[in-house]
Amino acid sequence: MLKQKRVAIMGAGNIAGVMAKTIKKMKHVKCYAIASRDLGRAKEFAKKYGIKKAYGSYEEMVQDPKIDLVYIATPHSEHYQNMKMCIEYGKPVLCEKAFTANAEQAEEVLQLAKEKGVFVAEAIWTRYMPFLSTIRGILSSGIIGAPSMLTCNLGYPLVHVPRMMQPELAGGALLDLGVYTLNFASMLFGTDITRMTSACTMTPTGVDASNSITITYRDGRMAVLNSTMLGTTDRRGIIYGTNGFIEIENINNFESVTVYDNSRRVVKSVKAPKQISGYEYEVISSLNAIERGQLECWEMPHAEIIRIMKMMDELRKAWGIVYPFEETEKEKEMMEEPEVVDEVEVIPVNLENDPMPEVYAEVVEETTATYTPLFVAEVAKSDEQE
């Protein structure tokens, strides 16, 4: 019989609640602990979701020896310190997107995890959804001929959410919503980028409210990505080809894929399978990787985490968005640096062909054939949900 794995949640906000409800319906996994900086809030969360342990300190929770995986659901600005703390205590981490506030933080966290031998993953849930393989399979089948362009959008009215408007919490549309559009393009069109241009509108607080990103690939394909926190969008992704186009319903939580020919007639339509919430897949992947002694998930390898973070850094640089804590860190570095006489050339981050190792279908098939996953997306029986 499989030993039940214990997941702890750091942060007691809305997204943490979705994860708690999801885990409650999974087999062989238990939501064991919750931590908030407010003990009262942690206890209230624990009572609501039937969680055994409630902590009023993040550090106190990660010292609990019974925890198998920590899910971090704090604001973007806190991920860097939260993950470092977990790693120092040897706790495997599944951290919400965006992984960190910038690429420098991400590189430091992942280097520390490598040195300590601790598993770390980014909870960009669309990367882990099985339906992604269906979408990729349809695209690679040649049903729409040669793909030439990809468009997608994601938007919700979120200006009323305090953290979204606050630069000190790494707010703005990019790290919360644009990260999904960038990942969508990467998952379907790859990483061989030659150019990236963009535009954005700003909030009075100094973060991006809406943005539009255009990516050009070496083979001539293009991707146009839009995200906004000013209103609701249709959340569709469309891939255009010489013989038709593919439409993906909801790039933020795949619902269906429909293929049209050049006469705009439907030639194929597939609905996504039923799921608990969609969060279960990232938990399953993390636990399976940990069980196999791996330090990353193949669905979102560390190299790809850093690549996406670098892209977002370049976008923010072009828009002139600097988070307050980044300015503080830079000032500290400058104070610690010795005086340099010679002028140093500043070389910008080069996104051209900055790849992650490609995960080809045959490699995935070969890998999955060599082991049996210990944790699967099974829904618990009704008497186990209470």
Rosetta blueprint (number, residue, H / E / L):
1 M L
2 L L
3 K L
4 Q L
5 K E
6 R E
7 V E
8 A E
9 I E
10 M E
11 G L
12 A L
13 G L
14 N H
15 I H
16 A H
17 G H
18 V H
19 M H
20 A H
21 K H
22 T H
23 I H
24 K H
25 K L
26 M E
27 K L
28 H L
29 V E
30 K E
31 C E
32 Y E
33 A E
34 I E
35 A E
36 S L
37 R L
38 D L
39 L H
40 G H
41 R H
42 A H
43 K H
44 E H
45 F H
46 A H
47 K H
48 K H
49 Y H
50 G L
51 I L
52 K L
53 K E
54 A E
55 Y E
56 G L
57 S L
58 Y H
59 E H
60 E H
61 M H
62 V H
63 Q L
64 D L
65 P L
66 K L
67 I L
68 D L
69 L E
70 V E
71 Y E
72 I E
73 A L
74 T L
75 P L
76 H H
77 S H
78 E H
79 H H
80 Y H
81 Q H
82 N H
83 M H
84 K H
85 M H
86 C H
87 I H
88 E H
89 Y L
90 G L
91 K L
92 P L
93 V E
94 L E
95 C E
96 E E
97 K L
98 A L
99 F L
100 T L
101 A L
102 N L
103 A H
104 E H
105 Q H
106 A H
107 E H
108 E H
109 V H
110 L H
111 Q H
112 L H
113 A H
114 K H
115 E H
116 K H
117 G L
118 V L
119 F L
120 V E
121 A E
122 E E
123 A E
124 I L
125 W H
126 T H
127 R H
128 Y L
129 M L
130 P L
131 F H
132 L H
133 S H
134 T H
135 I H
136 R H
137 G H
138 I H
139 L H
140 S H
141 S L
142 G L
143 I L
144 I L
145 G L
146 A L
147 P E
148 S E
149 M E
150 L E
151 T E
152 C E
153 N E
154 L E
155 G E
156 Y L
157 P L
158 L L
159 V L
160 H L
161 V L
162 P H
163 R H
164 M H
165 M H
166 Q L
167 P H
168 E H
169 L H
170 A L
171 G L
172 G L
173 A H
174 L H
175 L H
176 D H
177 L H
178 G H
179 V H
180 Y H
181 T H
182 L H
183 N H
184 F H
185 A H
186 S H
187 M H
188 L H
189 F H
190 G L
191 T L
192 D L
193 I E
194 T E
195 R E
196 M E
197 T E
198 S E
199 A E
200 C E
201 T E
202 M E
203 T L
204 P L
205 T L
206 G L
207 V L
208 D E
209 A E
210 S E
211 N E
212 S E
213 I E
214 T E
215 I E
216 T E
217 Y E
218 R L
219 D L
220 G L
221 R L
222 M E
223 A E
224 V E
225 L E
226 N E
227 S E
228 T E
229 M L
230 L L
231 G L
232 T L
233 T L
234 D L
235 R L
236 R L
237 G E
238 I E
239 I E
240 Y E
241 G E
242 T L
243 N L
244 G E
245 F E
246 I E
247 E E
248 I E
249 E E
250 N L
251 I L
252 N L
253 N L
254 F L
255 E L
256 S E
257 V E
258 T E
259 V E
260 Y E
261 D E
262 N L
263 S L
264 R L
265 R L
266 V E
267 V E
268 K E
269 S E
270 V E
271 K E
272 A L
273 P L
274 K L
275 Q L
276 I L
277 S L
278 G L
279 Y L
280 E H
281 Y H
282 E H
283 V H
284 I H
285 S H
286 S H
287 L H
288 N H
289 A H
290 I H
291 E H
292 R L
293 G L
294 Q L
295 L L
296 E L
297 C E
298 W L
299 E L
300 M E
301 P L
302 H H
303 A H
304 E H
305 I H
306 I H
307 R H
308 I H
309 M H
310 K H
311 M H
312 M H
313 D H
314 E H
315 L H
316 R H
317 K H
318 A H
319 W H
320 G L
321 I L
322 V L
323 Y L
324 P H
325 F H
326 E H
327 E H
328 T H
329 E H
330 K H
331 E H
332 K H
333 E H
334 M H
335 M H
336 E H
337 E L
338 P L
339 E L
340 V L
341 V L
342 D L
343 E L
344 V L
345 E L
346 V L
347 I L
348 P L
349 V L
350 N L
351 L L
352 E L
353 N L
354 D L
355 P L
356 M L
357 P L
358 E L
359 V L
360 Y L
361 A H
362 E H
363 V H
364 V H
365 E H
366 E H
367 T H
368 T H
369 A H
370 T L
371 Y L
372 T L
373 P L
374 L L
375 F L
376 V L
377 A L
378 E L
379 V E
380 A L
381 K L
382 S H
383 D H
384 E H
385 Q H
386 E L
